Amino acid sequence: MSEAPQSLRQTAERVARNAGETLRAAKNTALQVDAVEQHDVKLELDRRIQEQIRKAILKAYPGHGFLGEEGGEMAKPGQYEWVVDPIDGTVNLFYGIPHYAVSVACRLDGRTLAGAIYDSNRDEMFSTHAGGGSTCNGVPIHVAKRVDLKEAILALGFSKGKATIRKCLELYHHYGDRVRKLRAMGSAALDLAYVASGRLDAYIEQGVSIWDVAAGALLVEEAGGHVRISPGEPPGKIHLVASNGRLPLEFV
């Protein structure tokens, strides 16, 4: 059965907001650590919120597929697929930095139809659906109109591998004296939401996963921006360049 993108958007908003409420209640409690890696931290809360989202989505759409950062399976051809990052910015949360979000998207055969990114710290709901524009708390948002790099703010994401970190440092060196400011804020979803809303002019990342960017990439496109996705490092990761579509980006 064909699903209306606007209905999928409403579901994404609802489950993202509910997950954000769980996050808000848990952020000042003792966080149980599942695993610690050199460039990452895995929390029990990640798994718990993803399961909350999974149950809510599959209750609404029993026949849909589900893929999240904490597990799941790729959808079959012709099957709707929900792609979820329960906490995008887990390290920020763990260190008490209030910059992280819930990201929920619905795709069909690799094309995102709807998505929502909810920042529970600022109570900001960014959402979109194909052909429906992008909003923040219901108000339409658009990418920035800046055309000159020297006036732009770029976000550059540090990934978890040596090769991608080295590439990001090269980008810092390349753009450092060409733009107004560079930022590395630790949440791909919010970086994309900020490009969509004109707070940032571009976001470049060498090695993210589809659940990090599925909702945010559509947000940028529906807000009038441009997104380029290509294979990243290591295999299975994504190299993403999202911008307002006006800047003369190079070396990416």
C-alpha positions, -999 to +999 in steps of 0.1 A: +000+000+000+013+035-009+018+058+021+013+095+020+046+113+027+028+138+049+015+110+071+050+095+073+062+129+084+037+132+111+047+098+124+084+107+123+076+139+143+056+120+169+081+092+176+111+116+175+094+140+201+085+110+223+120+098+221+133+133+229+111+133+261+128+101+272+162+117+265+152+148+284+142+128+315+174+106+313+201+132+306+207+141+343+207+105+355+236+081+357+241+068+321+250+031+317+279+026+293+278-004+271+311+002+253+339+027+250+359+032+218+386+056+210+363+080+193+329+069+205+308+059+235+279+034+234+251+038+260+223+016+272+201+046+265+208+044+228+194+009+227+165+018+249+154+048+229+158+029+196+136+001+208+110+027+219+111+042+184+110+008+167+079-004+187+061+028+180+068+028+142+060-009+137+028-005+157+017+022+132+032+004+101+035-033+108+048-042+074+076-016+073+113-023+077+135-008+104+172+000+104+189+019+132+223+026+145+218+000+172+207-027+148+181-037+123+180-049+087+180-033+053+145-033+037+136-054+008+130-038-026+096-021-026+094-021+013+092+011+033+122+015+056+125+036+087+161+047+093+168+059+129+196+074+150+182+073+185+209+097+198+229+115+172+257+130+193+260+104+221+294+116+231+281+151+236+253+137+258+278+116+278+300+146+284+271+169+293+273+190+261+236+198+252+240+193+215+224+160+203+192+150+186+169+121+176+168+115+139+140+096+122+135+091+084+113+069+062+127+058+028+115+037-001+140+021-024+168+044-012+148+076-015+139+095+017+102+104+017+099+120+052+120+128+082+122+145+115+151+157+137+142+166+173+166+186+196+151+180+230+175+205+247+161+234+226+127+219+219+132+223+182+115+200+158+129+200+123+108+181+098+102+176+061+086+154+035+092+150-002+076+180-020+064+195+013+092+219+023+111+220+056+100+235+089+113+241+124+085+240+150+060+244+121+076+275+106+091+272+071+129+273+069+152+279+041+190+277+034+211+308+037+216+331+007+253+338+013+275+334-018+309+344-005+330+320+014+345+347+035+311+353+050+302+316+055+302+293+084+311+257+076+307+226+098+333+199+092+327+165+108+354+144+123+347+107+117+361+078+136+389+065+114+425+078+109+420+084+072+388+104+076+403+124+105+433+132+084+411+143+055+391+165+078+422+182+091+432+189+055+398+205+050+403+227+081+437+238+067+421+245+032+391+264+045+405+280+077+415+313+061+388+313+034+357+313+056+343+333+085+343+304+109+347+266+110+327+244+134+328+207+145+298+202+168+294+165+170+259+158+155+255+152+118+217+155+121+218+189+137+245+201+113+222+193+084+192+209+102+213+240+107+222+241+070+185+237+061+176+266+085+204+289+073+224+288+105+252+271+087+262+275+051+276+240+045+284+208+062+311+183+050+316+148+065+339+120+052+324+089+069+289+090+082+262+063+082+228+065+065+210+068+098+230+100+106+219+118+075+188+103+060+164+128+075+188+158+074+197+154+037+160+157+027+156+187+051+184+205+032+170+197-002+135+207+007+148+239+022+164+248-012+199+235-006+221+210-024+233+176-011+259+154-026+264+118-014+291+095-025+309+064-011+330+073+020+356+056+042+356+029+054+334+009+029+297+013+038+301+048+050+290+080+033+309+111+021+284+139+023+286+176+012+255+196+020+253+234+014+231+263+005+240+256-032+255+290-036+290+287-022+320+279-044+330+248-025+361+230-036+386+204-023+356+182-013 
